[in-house]
């Protein structure tokens, strides 16, 4: 999640990059207790001595197989911690680097059972820690001087190199890493930042050999970043920099976006003159720049990193002065962008819009979506499942504009933002009692969950990419979301279609072993026990991890959630020292789960994702049935390090769920798409894009970019293509029949005629009863008789030819008409299009691209470099 804010007054700070997509980022929990909380803590401590466990929470016999280890530190606060994802070669090393408030660095390789202070870092003040985002075993420790410590083996060996200059003093990111070249590093350094200096600024340098030598990039920069990405062609050396226009530190000095593909030795391109910031998300590069009037922002997008196109917002979506955007998750070949509508402090909300596959043409996804004062949005994709996301909306936007408290409600989508609906509430609570409202009426009785904006650590996501279909959250059932600490804890096992209440109260959770183990612990309340489940949340068992009570502020595991160890972070209730508790479930079983084979029934079952309002028997979602391996809940085995890939069972026929409203159309209450505003001139693409060879009539629907459906309900194929002026030859070449098609158009009818004649010749006997009067008698009407055989064959051939003449004539007419620009045409835009033609012969285009798309066909996906 990337946030960009603009202001007509003073310049705001850089975007705040959220780390919720990865657990490898800096964590800064702030722990403090109010007087009321301290009194409650005292009461809990007095009532908890004696270690009484409720009758409903009797320990299970497997408790003896679970181990715990507590470690205390002589400090009052954790400054941050970093997980190094496990290596593919070693599934036992679970490395964590932690820094306490004294800036002492601690390293564990066994998930917190033992902690050590590296001797090379003793008495060294580390101001920043950077795990290498593309190399799991590497981590860098930045000091206030030019010395940089690093490790290539997960902290086992500490080395150092000298940077060209000290790290910057502008609170900017110091290091940026190349995705393909592990030793390439961009270093943002301080320049002219001595005592009393009035010109302290930042410079960007690059090393291609891990600090052995350095080359200057640019001065007066805010950030520089590698842009190399698979699919961007020759982008290995491509770098973007945000550089101030003038070489001074005046507050009104605008930023420009510049690029180079040779480290600024000779190549330099200025993409934008006055920007707020830029973000990279999946294959997209999004730039927020000030408009010409300097009062609002505009968005531009690029896929190839070299050409940008203006973003077209929905015509009916007008924000007088757009001042903040948040780039949301874009993992489904579309950009989700939150545009702030109300930026009044404490009452912020905005609209989520969704792009086509090159990030330029946007449609409305949902209005009045909640955000906080920092720009973060209550929006989260369900990891591991395509197109499933959850949001919190402001149910009273008009009143919020006037300063009334926001009323939040939770919604979910199962088709990538095309449709949203309230969450189905469980009929009963964890105690088995009814929830107290009519669950059939979602408007007044649905489940609402506290989202992204209310988390202490944004890495604590609802779901996990390895625990497919599972999701947990804290919230309540009713007509809107209530306070966090008055809520309960819920789980879904089917991708958000149905929910169950797990526990009364607010709990934190963590997934382990790809979801086969889930551990929860009460949040910000003194406790000495956790609860765990081995059956996807159907049953929960308590485990006491210590005698002394502690306040747990965080529960974590490795970023991929495939380990069987967990770590609690908190403070001991009496000493108030910080402590970690390792929870080890590895002794529960030592048998690795097996996939079904010739010698085994297998330990997995196949689970299929689907839409809540699925029609028909097949669980089709985005045009295909996807099956995921999930461990059977009644078997004792572990999944291990390797994540099992989903399997595509088959593609499906298209349905309404595979389509969203096209640009300039908006979804109505009945599910249809109605035109809003001025429809515009569809022929404008011929003017805007000189390379376009055709334009298309408007259609209310467009395919969701990730769908693979074909046939069935296809409302997007109604648009008829027309040639652009001056591109007649290209248009006719694209839509005419090929030489091979013409050959078959001529020969197939005659082949059919011959086959029919041949069949009639050998089967004519069946039309007459054959009568034999003795062995010597010859059948007068035998098929062998030349008086019968030749006339029958002749007549059969004529009948067959006459039957196929209409096919031949219509085929030749379409061929000739297409060569000269007339007649009808069938659209082809994807690999599956050839099964959609309604004519007798499919027209095969000659410029079919490698990825199955025909450039310039009826699609809302303009080339990334085209003008929108």
N, C-alpha and C positions, 0 to 999 in steps of 0.2 A: 504494500500500500504506500503510495507516494502522495504527498500533500503539497500543493502549490498555492500560495496566497499572494495577492497583490494589494497594493494600497496606493492611493493617489497622494498620500503624504509621505512619511518616512518609509524607507525600504524595510521590509520584514526580513527575518532570518531565512536561511535556506530551508528547503523542504525537510520535514521530519520523516525519515524513512523508518517504517514499522518493520519489526523483525518477525512477525507472526508466521511468515512462510518458511522460516528456518529457525531452528533453535540454537544456532551458532553465534548469537549476537550478545552484546553487552546487556547485562541485567542489573537494574538499579532499584531494588525494592526499598521502600521507605517504611520503617517500622516505628510506630509510636502508639501509645495507649492513652486514652483520655482518663480522667479521674473516675468516671462511671465504669469504664472498662476495667480499671484496676480493682475497683470494689467488687465487680462481678468475678474477676479472676480470684480474689481472695475467697469469696463464697464457694467457688468451684473447688478450690484447693482444699478448703475445710471439709467439703462434702465428699471429696474423692479419696481421702486417705482410707486405706483398708482394701483398696483394689477390688471393689465389688463389681461384678459383671452381671447385668440384668439377665433374668431367666430366659428372655427371648434371644439373648446373645451368647449362649453357651459356646465356648471354644470348640472348634472342630478337631478331630483326631489328626488332621494333617498339620495342625499348628506346630507340632514337634519337628516337622520337616522345613518350616520356615525359620530363617535366621535373621537376626538384626544386630547391628553394631553402631553404637553411638560415639561420636567424636565431638569434643567441645573445643572452642578456640577462645583465646584470651582477647576477645574483642566484643563489641556491642552491635556490630552491623556488618553484613556482607556488602562489599562494594560492587561485586559482579562475579558471574561465573560463566564458563564456556565449555560446551561439550565438543569433543572431537569425534565425529561419526566413526563408527567402527570400520576397520579395514576389511576389504573383501577377503583378505588372506588370513585374518585372525579374528575370530568371533568371540574371543575371551577378553581382549583389551578394551576396557571401557574407561577412557581417559576424560577427566574433568580438570580444568584449570580454574581456580578460585582466587579471588583477591579480597582481603578483608579491609576494614576501614583504615588500617595502618599502612595500606598498600603493600602488605606482605603477600607474596604469591605462593599458593599451595597447589600441589599436583597430586592426583590420585590416578592409578591405572586399574584399580579394581572397583570402581564405582563407589568410592567413598569409604571403603573398609579401612584403608590406611592412607594417610595424607603425609606428604613430605614437602619441605621447603627446598627448592633447588639451590645447591651451594653456589652456583654461578650467579644467582639473583639475590643472594643475601646482602643486605645493606644497600640495595639498588632501588631507587625510586622509579617504579614503572608507572607511567602516566596513561598508557593505552595498550590494549592487547588486541591483536588481530589474528584470528584463525584464518588460514588460507581458504577462501570459499570454494576452490576447485581442487585442492589437494588435501585430503583428509588428515595426513600425517604432519602437516606443517603449521607452525604457529609463530607469531612475531610479537616481541615485547619492545615497546617504544619507550625511551627515556626522555628526559628533558634536554639531553645533550645530543650529539651526533651519533652516539653509540646505539645500535639496535641489536638486541639479542633475539635469537631465533632457534628453532628446533625443526629438524627434518624427520624426527623419529618419535613424534608424539610426546615431547618433553623429556625423553630419556637422556638426551645429550643436548646441552645448551652451547651454542656458538654465538659469534657476533660479527657485525660488519660496521663500517663507518658510513653514515649518510653524508651527502654533500654539504648539508646545512642542518641546523636544528629544526625540529618540527614547528609548524606554524603556530601562531598564538591567537588565531581567529576562531578557534573551536571548530575548525574544518576537519574533514576526514583526512588523515595524514597519508594513508597507503591505499592504493588501488591495484588490483591484481588482474593479470591477463588470463582469460579462460583456457587458452591452449598452450601458452608459454609460461611455465611455472616460475621462471626466474625473472620475468619481466615485471617490474614494479614502478608505478608512478608515485613519486614522493612530493607532497605539498609542504614546502619549507617556509620558514620565516626569513624575511629580508628587511634589513634596516629597522630592527626591532630592539635596539639598545635602549638604555635608560634615557627617558626624556625624548625619545624620537617621535616626530610628528608625521612620519611617513612609513610606519610599520605596515607591511603588506606581505602577500604570499606569492611564492613562485612554484612552478611545477617542473620537476626533473624526472628523468627516466633512467633506469638501469636495466640492461638486458642480461646481466650476469650476477644478479643477486648482490649488488652493492660493490662490486669490484671496480666499476667505472660508471660515470654518470654523464648524461647529456641534458642540456638545458632545453626545456620546451617553451614555456611562456611565462611572463611576469604579470603581476597584478591580476591573478586568477582567483576565482572562488572554488572551482574544482575542475579537475581533468579526469577523464575516464576512458578506458578501453571500450570500443564499440564492436569488437569482433564477435560475430554470431554466425552459427551454421545457417546457411541459406542466404547470407549477405554477400556472397561472392568474394572478391578479393578485399577482405576487410581486416586482415591480420594486423596491420599497422594503423588502422583507423582509430583516431583519438578525437574526442570532443572536449572542448574546454569552454568554460564560462569565464570570459575575460572582461575586465572593466574597460570602457571605451577610452578613458583618459588615464594617464599614469599618475593618479593622485587618489586620495582616500576620502574625497568629498562625498557627503551622503547622497548627493544627486547625480552621482556618476553611474550611468546606465551600464547594464551588462549586455554583452553580445555573445552569441553562440558561434564559435569558430571550430573548424575541423581540419584535419590533416591526415594523409595516409603515408607520410614519410617523416614523422616526428617533427614537423614544422621546419624541416631543412629547406625545402623549396615549395612544397604544396601547402596552401592555406586557403580555405573557403569560409566566407562569412555567411552563415545561414540566416541569422536573425540579428537585428540591431539592438533591440530593447526587450529582453526576456526577463521573466521571473525565475524560471528554472526549467529543467528537462528531466524526464524520467525514462528509464528503460524497463519494460515489463513484457516478458516472453519475447515475441518477435517484433514488438512495437517500440518505437521511440516517440514519445509524446513531449511536445514543447508548449509551454505556456508563455505567451508574449503579450506585451501591452498593445492595445489597439491604438490606432492613429490619434484618437481623441485623448489618450493617456488616462482615461477614466475607467476603462474596463479591460478585460483580458480576452484573448482569443487563443484557440488551440490549433496546432498543426501536428501532423503525424507522418511518420516514415516507417517503411518496412526494410528497405535496402540500406538505410543509413546515409544515403547521398541525395535523395530527392524527397521533398516534403510537399504535402498537399493540405490546403485549408480544410478544417473539419466543418461539415455542414450539420448544424443542429436542427432539430425538428422545427418546422415553421411556426407552430403555435407555442413554442417554448421560448419565451422572451424574458430575459433578466436584464433590467436597465443597465446595471453596472456589475458585470460578473467580476468578483473579486477573489474567488477561491475555487480551486478544483482539487479533487482527490482522485488519483488514478488507482482504481481497484484491481483486483485480480483479473488477469487477461489470459488465462490458460486454455481457453476454448476458441481460439482464433478470432476473438472479438475483444475490443476494449470496453471495459465498464468504467464509466467516468461519472463521478459525483460532482455536480455543480451546485455550489451553495446558493440558496435562494434567500434565506434569512440568516444574516450574520450577526444579529444582535447577541451580545455576549450572554451565554447561558441558555439561549433559546434557538440555537443553530439547527438548521435542517436544510435539505436540498433535494434535488432531483437526480436520479440515476438514469443515464442514457447509455445506450449500447451501440457499438459501431458495427459496420460490415467487416469483412475479413482484411481490409487494409487500413482500418482505423480512421476513415475519412467521412463516412456517411452515418449519422447517428439517428436512432429512433428512441422514443420514450420507453423506458422500462418500468419505472415507478416514481411517483411524486412523493414529496414530503418524507424523505428518508432521514433518519436521525444522524447527527454528527455532534462532536463535542467542540470545546473551545480550541483544542489543538488541531482540529481538522480531521481527526480520525472518524470513521463512519461505521455504523452498525451494519456491516455487510461482511459476510464470510462464506466462501465456497466450502462445500463439503468435500474434504480431501478423499481422493480415491474413486469418486463417482463423477461422471461427466454431467455438467450442467445443473447441479444441485447447489442451491445457495439459500442463505437465510438473512433476513433483514429485520430491523425494527423501524416502523414508520411512526410519524407524528400524527395522531388521530385528530388533533385539533389545531391544524396549521394556522387558521385565521386568528384564533385566540392567542396563539404563541407569538404572532406578529405584534400583538398588543401587550405582550409581557406576561401572559398567563403561563403557568407551569405546563410543560409538555406532557401529554398523555401518550404513552408508547404502546404499540401493539406489534406482535411478531407475525411475520409472513415468510413463506417458503416457496421456492420455485423448483420444479423438476424438469423444466425445458429451457434452461439457460436464460431466464429472465423474460421469456415471452409471456408467461402467465404467473401470477402470484396468488397464494391462498393462505388462509390462517391455518395454524397447526391444530390437528385434531387432538382434543383433550382426552386424557384417560378417564374412563368412567368412574374408577375408584382410586383412592389414594393408597399409600404404602400400608396403611392400617386396614385396608379392605373396605373402608367406608366410602359412600358416594361423594363425589366432589362438590355437590351442592348447587349445580346449575345444569341446564339442559344442554348436553354435549352435542345434540343434533343441530343446534343453532350456533354456528361458529362466530357469528357477529357479536354475540353476547357471552359465549362460553367457549373459549379456546385456550390453548397453552401459549404462554408468553415467556420468553427467555431473556435474561440479561446478556447483552452482547459485547461486542468488541470494545466499545468505548468505556466500559465499566471495569475492565480487568486491571489488576495490578501488574500483571505480566502478559503482554500481548501474545506471547508464545503459547499460552494456555488455550488452545483451540478446542472447538466443539468436537472435532473428529481427528482421525489420523489416517494417513495414506495407506498404512498397512492393516488397519482394522476396518476393512471395507464394510459399509452399511451401518456401522455403529456411530452413535453420537450421544454426547451427554451435555447437560446444561442445568443451570439453576434458574428457577422462575416460579410461576404460579398459574393457576387456572382461574379464568374469569373474563371480564370484558376489557381489561388492560393490564399492563405490567405494573406491579407494586414494588415496594422497597426490596433491595437485595437480601438483607438479613431477616426478612419475613418470608422468604421463599423456601422452596423445597428443591430436591435434586431429581432429575428425570433422565431417562435413557430411551433411545430408539434402536431397534435391531434391524429395521428394514428400510433404512435410508430416509427416515423422517416421515413415513406414512402413518405409523402408529407410535404412541409414546406410553411409557409406564413410569410411575413414581417409584423411585428407588428408596429414598430416605426423607423423612421430615427434617428440614433444616438445610443449611448451606454447606455443601461439601466441595472440595477440590478433587480432581480425578486425574488419572494417568493410565494410558494403555501400555501393556507389555506383551511381548511375544505375539505381535500382530493381532492383538485383541483377545487372545485366549486367556489373558490375565488382565483384570482391571482392578486398580486399587483406588479407594477414595479415603479422604481424611477430612475431618471437620475443619472449617476455615476460621482462623483467628480466634479460636477458642481453646483453652488449655485442655489437652488430651494426652493419653498415652496409648491409644489404640487406633488402628485403621480397620477398614472393611475391605474385603476382596471377593471377587467372583471368578469362578472358572467356567461358567456356563453362560457367558454373554449377558450377565445381569439378571438372570432368572432368580438366583439365590445369592445371598451375601453372608459372609462369615466374618466375625471379628478376629483381630489378632493384636495382642498387647505387645508393643515393641519395647517398652521400658517401664521401670517402676516409677520414675519421676515424671511429672507432668511437664509438657512443653507446649508452647504456642507455635503451631506449624504455619508458616507463611507461604510455603511452596512445596509441591511434590513434582519430581522430575524423573526422566529416564532418557535414554539415548534418543537423538532426534528422529530416528526411523521407527521408534517404538517397537523394536523387535527383540529387546533384551528381556531378561527375566529378573532383573534387579532394578530397584527404585531407590530414590534418595529423598528424604525429608529435610527441608531447610527451615530452621526456626530458632527459638530462644528457650532456654530452660526457664521454667516458671519461677524458681527461687533465686538462682544465681544470676539470671538475666544474661548469661553468656550465650553467644551464638553457638549453635550445634547442628550437626548433620547426623542423620540416622540412615544407615544402609539397610534396605529390606531385600533379602535374597530368597527367591522362590525356585532356584535352580535344583534343589534337592527333591522337589515334588515328583520329578520323573527324569530318567536319563535316556528315554527312548525317543528317537526322532520320528516325527510323523511321516507317513508314507502316502504317496499318491496311488490311486487305484491302479493295479497292474495284474499281470497274469498270476502272480503268486500272492496277491493281497487284495482284500476288498477295499483297502484304502482308509485313511483316517479323515478324509475330507468329504464334505457335501458341496454340491454346486448351487450357489445362490445367484438369483437373477434380479437385477434392478428393474424397476418399472415406474410408471407414472401413477399417482394416486387415483386418477380417474381413467385408468386403463380400460380400453374397450377391446373386446375379443379375448381369446385364450392366450395369445402370445404376449410375453412381457417385453414388448418392443419399446425401446427408448432411444431417441435420436436415430431411428431408422435401422436399428439392429438389436439383436438379443445378445447381451453380454453376460457371460457366466463367470463367477468368481469362486475360487476355492476358499472355503471357510472350514476350520477344524470342527469336527463333530464334538458336541459339548460333553458327550458321555464317554469319550476315550481319553486315556492318560498318555499323552505324548506332548512334545513341544515342536513349534514350527522352526525356530532357529533364525539364522541370519538372512537366508535367501527369501526374497519376496516373490510370491507366485504371481505371474502375469495373468491378467484376465483373458478369457477366450471369447472370440466373436463366434457365436453359434451360427447365425445366419443374418442376412439383411431382410428387411421387411418392406411391405408396401407403405406408402406415405399416408399420413393422417394429418388432421389439423394440428396435432401436437408438434409436427415437424416444421411448422411455419410460424413466422412472426410477422407483425405488420411492417410493411415496407416504409421507406422514407416518405414523409408527408402523409402518413396514415397513422391512426391511433386506435387501439383496441377499445371496443365498446363492451357494455355489460353482458351482452349476449355472446361474446367471443368473436364477433366479426370485426373487420378493420374498416373504419370510415375515414374518408379524406378530410384533412384539416387544412385550412389556409389555402393559399394560392397553389395550384398543382404544379405550376412552372411549365416550362417548355421542354419536353423530353428530347427535342432535337438540339438542345443547348450543348449536349456532350460533344457534338460534332464540331462546335466552335471552341469549346474549352480544351478539348484533347485533339490535337492535329493528327494523331495516329489512329483515332477511332474510325472504324469503317462502317459502323451501323448504329442506329438508335432504336429504341424499343418503346412501344406504347406502355403507358403506366398500368401496373397491376397492384392491387392492394396488399399482396403478400410477397414475402421473400423467404427463402429457405434459411433455417438456422444453420450457420456455417459448419457445425460439426455433424449434421445429420447425414446419413448414408442411404436413406430410403430411396426407393424407385417404384414407379407405378402407383396405382391406387389414387388417392386424392391428391392432386397436384395443381393447386390454384395459381401457381407462379408461371405455368407454361402458357397462359393465355396471352401474354405479351407477344405481339407480332414484330419481327425485326424489319427494319427499313434501312436502305443504304444511305450513308452520308455523302453529300455532294463531293465529287472528285474522287470517290473511292469505290466506284461501281465495279471495277475489275476485281478488287479484293473481295467485295461483298459477293459477287457472283461465283468467284472461285471457292469461297467458303461454303456456299449453299448449293452449288450444283452437284450433280451426280458424278462420281469418279468414273474413270475408264473401266475399272473392274465392275462397278455397279452397272454401267451401260451394257457390258458384255452379258452379265447375268440377266439383265432385263430383257434381252433379246432371246437368249438361248433357253432360259427356264421355261417359257410357255411352250416351245416346241418339244422340249424334253417331256413335259407333262403330257402333251398330246400323244407322243410316241408311247409313253407308258400306258396310257389309257387304251390305246389301240392294241397294244400287246396283250394286256389283260383281257380285253374283250375277245380277242382271237382264241385264246386258250380256255375261256370260260363260257363260250357261247352255247355249249351243249346243255348247260343247265337250263336254258330257256325252253327246251323241247324234251319230252319223255322219249327215251330210246327203247324200241321194241324189237326183240330178236325172235324170229320164227325159225329156229333150227340153226345149226352151225354154219351152213353154207350160204345162208341168206345174207345179203349185203344191205346195210342200212342205207336207205335212199337219201336220208337227210343227215348223213354223217358229216362231221366237221372236216373230215379229211377230203370230202368231195370238193373239187375245184369250183363246182357251181355254187357252193355255199361259202367256202373259206375266203375266197378273194372278195366277193361282195361284202361279207361281214367286216373284213379288215378295212376295206375302203370306207364303208359307211361309218365305222367306229372312229377312224382317224378324222373324218370330216366333222363328226360330232365333237370330238375332243378339241379340235382346232377352233371351231366356232365358240366353244365354251371358254377358251382362253384368250380369244381376240380382245375382249374388253380389258382384261388385265394388261395385255401387251400395249394396247392403244393408250390406256391411262398412264402406264409407266413411261412410255416414250414421250407423251405430252408433258409430264412433269419434268422429264429430263430436258426437253427442248425449251420449255418455259423457263426453267431455272437458269439455263445458259444465257437467255436473253432478258432476264430480270423479271419475268412474269410468273404467274401461277402462285400456288401456295407453297409454303415452306414449313418444315418441322424444325423446332429448335433443339440444339444439342449443346449441353453445357457441362456434362459430367460423364464419367465412364459408364454410368448406368443409363444414360439418356437413350441409347440405341434400343432399349427395350420399351421406350415410351412412345415411339412413333406410331401414328394411327394409320399411315398409308400402307400400301402393300409392300413397298420397298424402302428400306432405311437409307437416308442420304448421309453419306460418310464424308465429313469435312477433311480437307487435306492438311490443315495446319493444327492438327490435334497435338496439344502440348503434352510434355512428359508426365505432368501431374494430373492429367485427365481433364484439364479445363481448356476450353476454347477461348482464347483472348478476344475480348470485344463482343462476346455473346451477351444475351439478355441477362445481365447480372448487375447487382448493385455494387460490384466490386471493381472500382476503377483501378487502373494501374497506379502503383504507389507514387510514381512521378508525375502523374497527370494533374491538371488543374481542376479543382472541383468547383 
